[in-house]
Amino acid sequence: MAPLNALIEHHQVVGVFTQPDRRAGRGKKMSASPIKQLALQKDLPIFQPSSLRDQVALIQSLQADLMVVVAYGLILPKSVLEIPAHGCINIHASLLPRWRGAAPIQRSIEAGDRETGVSIMQMDVGLDTGPVYQFLRTTIDQHDTSQSLHHRLADLGAQGIIETLNDIQSAIANKTTYLPTAQDDDDACYAKKISKSEALLDWSESAEQIQARIRAFNPWPICQSYHQSSSQKSTRIRIHQASLVAHAGSQGDAGLIVDIQNEGVVVACGKGYVRLEVLQRDGSKPLACKIFCNGYALKIGDRFA
């Protein structure tokens, strides 16, 4: 949203491409993307093809000087990349060549990175392999989720794309060149797409790894585990928020509840402890731990499988 808003404010937008409407929510009603909703508000031409391979004539008819791509989710074939006079520029949510691919925000948090940012890059036929015009950086702290980091990177992306387009325009006006810098492929790593199966926690991992994954998978797919006690059957619980916490005494068995505090439930990991602070049962909404425990019994000595 932020990059499109910035482009509308500073440049002439001749068309907006976004993916087809999808069914969403409990009623599975057709839902338009936020990009489409903004384009409708601004009375911009909207196109929603399932593929760009047969859209060459349409894109040519728009006579755009340049195409800006942000998390589009569809491959741009060479025939499309070559249409705009000044090519296609992508706002990628990582410091390339680190985290090329589909899920750079989640993977950077999951990996424990302390810094990330956006790369304003010239697109080529590879997967996020093109040369980069500029980087805009931000730190990742222990409270950042994918959602909070996404919002911050969107604002950086909006700033970066306008700065880059201004530099390109200036170079054209002054009949000079403004060239992006090639990436070092030796430093590349790949941010594979997130799958739901990754959301099931493995308590034998360290507290740092588990807490990072909980943050990385919020708001989707939300980490989960199965609570087991002697008095009831195994129950799936989703974990929306957790923090690292110190605990006195020897290291408990992985998955064991060792303390219950007002702030959350302390669980032993393969190394260290996490405090689960916002929890959710199936059919309910996310609740702060104290409220959650008023309606569902968690006890010291129970465990998460």
C-alpha positions in Angstrom: 0.0 0.0 0.0 2.7 2.5 1.0 4.7 2.2 -2.2 1.6 2.6 -4.4 0.4 5.6 -2.4 3.8 7.2 -2.9 3.8 6.5 -6.6 0.3 8.0 -7.0 1.5 11.1 -5.1 4.7 11.7 -7.1 4.2 10.1 -10.5 1.5 9.3 -13.1 0.3 5.7 -12.6 -1.1 4.4 -15.9 -2.2 0.9 -14.7 -2.2 -1.3 -11.6 -1.7 -5.1 -11.9 -2.8 -7.2 -8.9 -3.6 -10.9 -8.5 -7.2 -12.0 -9.1 -9.7 -11.7 -6.2 -9.7 -14.7 -3.8 -12.1 -16.2 -1.4 -11.3 -15.3 2.2 -12.8 -15.4 5.7 -15.2 -17.8 7.2 -17.9 -17.2 4.6 -15.3 -17.7 1.8 -16.5 -14.6 0.0 -14.6 -13.1 -2.9 -12.2 -10.5 -1.6 -10.2 -7.8 -3.4 -6.6 -7.2 -2.5 -5.7 -4.0 -0.6 -3.9 -2.8 -3.7 -7.1 -3.2 -5.8 -9.1 -1.4 -3.2 -6.7 1.6 -3.2 -6.6 1.6 -7.0 -10.4 1.7 -7.1 -10.4 4.7 -4.7 -8.0 6.5 -7.0 -9.9 5.6 -10.1 -6.9 3.8 -11.7 -7.0 1.2 -14.4 -6.9 -2.3 -12.8 -5.8 -5.5 -14.4 -6.0 -8.9 -12.7 -4.7 -11.6 -15.0 -3.8 -15.1 -13.7 -0.6 -14.9 -15.8 1.4 -12.2 -17.5 2.6 -14.3 -20.4 -0.4 -13.4 -22.6 -0.5 -9.8 -21.5 2.3 -8.4 -23.7 0.0 -6.4 -26.0 -2.0 -5.0 -23.1 1.2 -3.9 -21.3 2.6 -2.3 -24.4 -0.6 -0.4 -25.0 -0.2 1.4 -21.6 3.1 2.9 -22.9 4.7 3.0 -19.4 8.2 4.4 -19.0 8.9 2.0 -16.2 7.2 -0.8 -14.2 7.4 -1.0 -10.4 6.9 -4.5 -8.8 6.2 -5.1 -5.1 5.5 -8.7 -3.8 3.4 -9.5 -6.9 3.7 -13.2 -6.6 3.7 -14.0 -10.4 6.7 -14.5 -12.6 7.5 -11.7 -15.0 8.7 -13.3 -18.3 11.4 -11.7 -20.3 8.9 -10.5 -22.9 7.3 -8.3 -20.2 10.5 -7.2 -18.6 11.7 -5.7 -21.9 8.5 -3.6 -22.5 9.1 -0.5 -20.4 11.7 1.9 -21.7 13.5 1.9 -18.4 12.8 -1.7 -17.4 11.1 -3.1 -14.3 12.2 -2.2 -10.8 11.4 -4.4 -7.8 11.1 -3.4 -4.1 12.4 -6.5 -2.4 12.1 -6.9 1.4 15.6 -7.9 2.3 19.2 -6.8 1.9 20.1 -8.7 -1.3 21.6 -11.1 -2.1 20.5 -12.3 1.4 17.0 -13.8 1.3 16.1 -13.9 -2.3 12.8 -15.5 -2.8 9.2 -15.6 -1.5 9.4 -15.1 2.3 12.3 -12.8 3.1 10.6 -11.1 6.1 9.7 -14.3 7.8 13.1 -16.0 7.1 15.1 -13.0 8.4 13.3 -13.1 11.7 13.4 -16.9 12.0 17.1 -16.9 11.3 17.7 -14.4 14.1 19.0 -11.6 11.8 19.6 -8.3 13.6 19.3 -6.2 10.5 17.2 -6.2 7.3 15.8 -3.7 4.9 14.7 -3.2 1.4 16.5 -3.4 -1.9 15.5 -1.3 -4.9 16.6 -3.5 -7.7 16.5 -3.7 -11.5 14.7 -6.9 -12.4 16.1 -9.6 -14.7 15.0 -13.1 -15.6 16.5 -14.6 -12.4 14.8 -14.8 -9.0 15.8 -11.5 -7.3 19.2 -11.6 -9.0 19.2 -8.2 -10.7 21.5 -5.3 -9.8 20.6 -3.0 -6.9 20.1 0.8 -7.0 20.0 1.3 -3.3 19.5 -0.3 0.1 17.4 1.1 3.0 18.2 -0.6 6.4 16.4 -1.2 9.7 17.1 -3.2 12.8 15.1 -6.3 13.9 14.4 -6.4 17.6 13.2 -9.3 19.8 9.6 -8.0 19.7 9.3 -7.6 15.9 6.8 -9.9 14.2 6.5 -10.4 10.5 3.6 -8.0 10.6 5.4 -5.2 12.4 8.5 -5.6 10.2 6.4 -5.7 7.1 4.8 -2.3 7.9 8.2 -0.7 8.5 9.7 -2.2 5.3 6.7 -1.0 3.3 7.4 2.6 4.4 11.1 2.2 3.6 10.2 0.8 0.2 8.0 3.8 -0.5 10.8 6.1 0.4 13.4 4.1 -1.6 11.4 3.8 -4.8 10.7 7.6 -5.0 14.3 8.4 -4.4 15.4 5.9 -7.1 12.9 7.2 -9.6 14.1 10.8 -8.9 17.7 9.7 -9.5 16.8 8.0 -12.7 14.8 11.1 -13.9 17.7 13.3 -13.0 20.2 11.2 -14.9 17.9 11.3 -18.0 17.5 15.0 -17.8 21.2 15.5 -17.4 22.0 12.9 -20.1 24.1 10.9 -17.6 23.9 7.4 -16.4 22.6 6.0 -13.1 23.5 2.3 -13.0 22.7 -0.2 -10.3 25.3 -2.4 -8.7 25.5 -6.1 -9.4 24.9 -8.5 -6.5 27.5 -11.0 -5.3 26.0 -14.4 -5.9 28.4 -16.0 -3.5 26.6 -14.3 -0.6 23.1 -15.4 -1.7 20.6 -17.4 0.3 17.1 -18.3 -0.5 13.9 -17.5 1.5 11.6 -20.4 0.6 7.9 -20.1 0.8 6.3 -20.7 4.3 4.3 -23.9 4.7 1.7 -24.6 7.4 3.6 -27.7 8.5 6.5 -25.5 9.7 4.2 -23.9 12.3 4.3 -27.0 14.6 6.9 -26.2 17.3 9.8 -28.5 18.1 10.5 -28.0 21.8 13.9 -29.6 21.5 15.1 -26.5 19.7 16.6 -23.6 21.7 14.5 -20.9 23.3 15.9 -18.4 20.8 15.0 -20.5 17.8 11.4 -21.1 19.1 10.7 -17.5 20.1 12.1 -16.3 16.7 9.8 -18.7 14.8 6.8 -17.6 16.8 7.5 -14.0 15.8 8.3 -14.9 12.2 5.0 -16.8 11.7 2.8 -14.1 13.1 0.3 -13.2 11.5 0.5 -16.4 9.4 0.5 -19.4 9.8 0.8 -18.9 13.6 2.9 -21.4 15.6 1.1 -24.1 17.4 1.7 -27.0 19.8 -0.4 -29.7 21.6 -1.0 -29.4 25.3 -1.0 -32.7 27.2 -2.0 -33.3 30.8 -3.2 -36.3 32.8 -6.7 -35.0 33.1 -7.7 -34.2 29.5 -7.0 -35.2 25.9 -4.4 -33.5 23.8 -5.4 -29.9 22.8 -4.0 -27.8 20.0 -3.0 -24.3 21.1 -1.8 -21.6 18.9 0.9 -19.3 20.2 0.8 -15.7 19.0 3.4 -14.1 21.3 6.2 -15.3 23.5 9.4 -13.9 25.1 12.7 -15.2 26.3 12.9 -15.6 30.1 15.3 -16.8 32.7 14.3 -19.5 35.1 16.0 -20.7 38.2 17.0 -24.3 38.7 18.3 -27.0 36.4 17.1 -27.2 32.7 13.7 -28.9 32.5 12.6 -31.4 29.9 11.8 -29.9 26.5 8.1 -28.9 26.4 7.6 -29.1 30.1 5.6 -26.3 31.8 7.8 -25.2 34.7 6.1 -22.0 35.9 2.9 -20.1 35.5 3.1 -16.3 35.9 0.7 -13.5 35.4 2.6 -12.6 32.2 2.6 -16.1 30.8 3.4 -19.8 30.9 7.1 -20.7 31.2 8.1 -23.7 29.1 11.4 -25.5 28.9 13.1 -25.8 25.5 16.0 -27.8 24.4 18.1 -25.0 25.8 16.6 -22.1 27.8 13.0 -21.1 28.4 10.2 -19.2 26.7 7.2 -17.5 28.2 4.0 -18.0 26.2 2.0 -14.8 26.5 -0.8 -14.8 24.0 -2.6 -18.1 23.3 -5.5 -19.3 21.3 -7.6 -22.5 21.3 -9.5 -23.7 18.2 -12.8 -21.8 17.8 -11.7 -19.0 20.1 -9.8 -15.8 19.7 -6.2 -15.0 20.9 -6.1 -14.1 24.6 -3.5 -12.8 27.0 -2.3 -15.8 29.1 -4.0 -14.7 32.4 -7.4 -14.5 30.6 -6.7 -17.7 28.6 -6.0 -19.6 31.8 -9.3 -18.5 33.4 -11.1 -20.6 30.8 -8.6 -23.4 30.2 -6.4 -25.2 32.8 -2.7 -25.1 32.3 -0.6 -26.6 35.2 3.0 -26.8 36.2 4.1 -30.3 35.1 1.9 -30.5 32.0 3.8 -30.5 28.8 3.6 -29.4 25.2 4.2 -32.1 22.7 
